């Protein structure tokens, strides 16, 4: 029967599963700083070997028990990790065990790596991050789409990843609430005028409505669903994607857009001379994605129309446009919505933080409204500079 784990019961579970030698001396620490789960790091103090036990809570930690959530997301996460591992094992943690009744996933310890968001805030660049994420997204999307697998198999797989409760969170917190005067929104009083201007922007709302419709109706492939820099462990040489509990069959451009947005949010927190690595990551991610996806399309496609002239270019163009628009929505919601990012919220002094957030709102709007006219990723840098306070 389900009950939340404690540090003591997490150790007992690890012992029952025989995940350590019988003579192991185990220590446990609850390290979860997310909004939805408990995360336990268990280590054998004799040799330093560790595991992670992640348990879904029946409510959102960020709000409390007044916001109930399905426990099925734990199974979604373990299934997604295993599915992704069949295509990109080098980019996801190993899953050792999962239990639907306890809503737990036991997985590889990645404590030798650092959460990418934290490292980027510290000024690190993670030189292979964009190359790895571009390949990860290209392969996971291609192989779980109608192009990379038999269409009937894809439909069966999509049924396993029906995830309405967590999709509803995204629908509300990314595409709806930030664009209206909703009580989930959180922002500094000094931003009120800027936020109300956004709420009254009918052109922007029309474009966000289109993006929300795409999110609701387009089931291209199995997407991670929450691919931000806080869901990635990284080092100078290694990258691991974690936390796919929001996984569902969605648009090709969604994961890319989320990742681009969080790189840009970090760029907003940096001085002008330190932003170039973030812009380079955005461009490199798309370059690697497009190249890898195209190679798979040419050599592995299951779809007879893959040979039709211009079809691949049409799919890539549509994906590009979606990704830019989704990035804009993510930037805005991380600035004034319920769940913020430390990249912006830790900026000091306070006035510089306000300036960065105003910049974020303008940048998000421009990406959403002008996504269809953008042709290359380096245009993001132009929009970034266009929307800075220096030019306004």
ABEGO torsion letter per residue (X at the ends): XBBBBBAAAAAAAAAAAGABBAABBBBBBBABABAABBBBBBBBAAAGBBBBBBBBBABBAAAEAABBBBAAAAAAAAAAAAAAAAABAAABBBBABBBAAAGBBBBBBAAABBBAAAAAAAGBAGAAAAAAAAAAAAAAAAAABAAABBAAAAAAAAAAABBAAAAAAAAAAAAAAAABBBAABBBBAAAAAAAAAAAABAAAAAAAAAAAAAAAABBABBBAGABBAAABBBBAABBBBBGAAABBBBBAAAAAAAAAAAAAAAAAABBAAAAAAAAAAAAAAAAAAAAAAAAAAAAABABAAAABBGAAAAAAAAAAAAAAAAAAAAAAAAAABABBBAAAAABOBAAAAAAAAAAAAAAAAAAAAAAAABABAAAAAAAAAAABAAAX
